[in-house]
Amino acid sequence: MPRAVNGTVSRKRRKKILKMAKGYRSVRSTAFRKAREAVEHGLCYAYRDRKNRKREFRRLWIARINAAVRAEGMNYSQFMYGLKKADIQLDRKVLSDLAINNQDTFKSLTETARAQLA
């Protein structure tokens, strides 16, 4: 009886890793062991940076809101507190978009927030 060595399964596993390593330079795209190491590192970075992207965008939105609110004579924390007191539940992404693309609406929001603080 011939010895079964899992040839097709092993080949499939190796081909999957090498396919993921396509575009890497030198041995990292051709040699299985180096390719596996590179792919594992890449997947770790991808996982980490999916989380970091959310942080970076939130920082960007806050910076945009802050710049727009300061042009109206308030600061970011006062503005957000005024919106909270007025029970306006818009997230920072939407507020940032309003600050850039719809200044009239954003100006009315700042007036609402200012009225709540007074």
C-alpha positions as CSV (number, residue, x, y, z in Angstrom):
1,M,0.0,0.0,0.0
2,P,1.5,3.4,-0.9
3,R,2.3,5.9,1.7
4,A,-0.1,8.9,1.8
5,V,1.8,12.1,2.3
6,N,-0.9,14.8,2.0
7,G,0.7,16.1,-1.1
8,T,-2.2,18.0,-2.6
9,V,-3.2,19.5,0.7
10,S,0.3,20.7,1.5
11,R,0.7,22.1,-2.0
12,K,-2.6,23.9,-1.7
13,R,-1.5,25.4,1.6
14,R,1.9,26.5,0.1
15,K,0.3,28.0,-3.0
16,K,-2.2,30.0,-0.9
17,I,0.7,31.6,1.1
18,L,2.7,32.3,-2.1
19,K,-0.3,33.8,-3.7
20,M,-0.7,36.1,-0.8
21,A,3.0,37.0,-1.1
22,K,2.7,38.1,-4.7
23,G,4.2,41.5,-5.2
24,Y,6.8,41.1,-2.4
25,R,10.4,41.5,-3.4
26,S,13.1,38.9,-3.9
27,V,12.9,35.6,-2.0
28,R,9.9,36.8,0.0
29,S,7.7,36.1,-2.9
30,T,9.2,32.8,-4.1
31,A,10.6,30.8,-1.1
32,F,7.8,29.4,1.0
33,R,9.3,29.9,4.5
34,K,10.3,33.5,3.9
35,A,7.0,34.2,2.1
36,R,5.1,32.8,5.1
37,E,7.0,35.0,7.5
38,A,6.4,38.0,5.4
39,V,2.7,37.3,5.0
40,E,2.3,36.7,8.7
41,H,3.9,40.1,9.4
42,G,1.7,41.7,6.8
43,L,-1.4,40.3,8.2
44,C,-0.5,41.5,11.7
45,Y,0.1,45.0,10.3
46,A,-3.2,44.8,8.4
47,Y,-5.1,43.9,11.6
48,R,-3.4,46.6,13.6
49,D,-4.0,49.3,11.0
50,R,-7.7,48.5,10.5
51,K,-8.0,49.6,14.1
52,N,-5.7,52.6,13.7
53,R,-7.6,53.9,10.6
54,K,-10.6,54.5,12.8
55,R,-8.5,56.5,15.2
56,E,-6.9,58.5,12.5
57,F,-10.2,59.4,10.9
58,R,-11.7,60.4,14.2
59,R,-8.7,62.7,14.8
60,L,-9.2,64.2,11.3
61,W,-12.9,64.9,11.9
62,I,-12.2,66.5,15.3
63,A,-9.5,68.8,13.7
64,R,-11.9,69.8,10.9
65,I,-14.8,70.5,13.4
66,N,-12.4,72.5,15.6
67,A,-11.2,74.7,12.7
68,A,-14.8,75.4,11.6
69,V,-16.0,76.1,15.1
70,R,-13.1,78.5,15.8
71,A,-14.1,80.5,12.7
72,E,-17.5,81.0,14.4
73,G,-15.9,82.2,17.7
74,M,-16.2,79.0,19.8
75,N,-13.9,76.2,20.6
76,Y,-14.5,72.5,20.0
77,S,-15.3,71.4,23.6
78,Q,-17.9,74.2,24.1
79,F,-19.5,73.3,20.7
80,M,-19.8,69.6,21.5
81,Y,-21.1,70.4,25.0
82,G,-23.7,72.8,23.6
83,L,-24.8,70.1,21.0
84,K,-25.1,67.6,23.8
85,K,-27.3,69.9,25.9
86,A,-29.4,70.7,22.9
87,D,-29.9,66.9,22.4
88,I,-28.4,67.0,18.9
89,Q,-27.0,63.6,18.2
90,L,-24.8,63.9,15.2
91,D,-21.5,62.0,15.1
92,R,-18.2,63.7,14.3
93,K,-18.1,62.3,10.8
94,V,-21.3,64.0,9.8
95,L,-20.4,67.2,11.6
96,S,-17.1,67.3,9.8
97,D,-18.8,66.8,6.4
98,L,-21.3,69.6,7.3
99,A,-18.4,71.9,8.2
100,I,-16.8,71.4,4.8
101,N,-19.7,71.0,2.4
102,N,-22.6,72.8,4.1
103,Q,-21.4,75.9,6.0
104,D,-24.9,77.4,6.5
105,T,-26.2,74.3,8.3
106,F,-23.0,74.1,10.4
107,K,-23.4,77.8,11.3
108,S,-26.9,77.2,12.5
109,L,-25.6,74.3,14.6
110,T,-23.0,76.6,16.2
111,E,-25.7,79.1,17.0
112,T,-27.8,76.4,18.6
113,A,-24.9,75.2,20.7
114,R,-24.1,78.8,21.7
115,A,-27.7,79.4,22.8
116,Q,-27.6,76.3,24.9
117,L,-24.5,77.5,26.7
118,A,-25.9,80.9,27.5
